Amino acid sequence: MSATPYELRAQLLKQAEGILMQRHQQEHATIREAMHIQMQRDSEFDFTAVHYPAMPTTEDIIDEAEKLYKFVQTK
């Protein structure tokens, strides 16, 4: 059974959100780990100056879903 257009869009949005959230979590973990290493090396390290990546916005998720849709449409 094939998905309806609504179901396909919903699946693509969910997949896009998953991709972006996984990327965000990985970037966050990388920065956090680097910060902890730096704090061990330098007791005066200013951890308040560390900038974490922004959470994906609805626009980001829609843009990613559109990329996935374009990929699915190509042969």
LINWO-V870309 format. One record per backbone hydrogen bond with DSSP energy under -1.0 kcal/mol. CO is the residue of the C=O (numbers start at 1). NH is the residue of the N-H. If there is no record, write none. Layout:
<<CO	NH> <CO	NH>>
This chain:
<<4	8> <5	9> <6	10> <7	11> <8	12> <9	13> <10	14> <11	15> <12	16> <13	17> <14	18> <15	19> <16	20> <17	21> <18	22> <19	23> <20	24> <21	25> <22	26> <23	27> <24	28> <25	29> <26	30> <27	31> <28	32> <29	33> <30	34> <31	35> <32	36> <33	37> <34	38> <35	39> <36	40> <37	41> <38	42> <42	45> <45	47> <46	49> <47	50> <57	61> <58	62> <59	63> <60	64> <61	65> <62	66> <63	67> <64	68> <65	69> <66	70> <67	71> <68	72> <69	73> <70	74>>
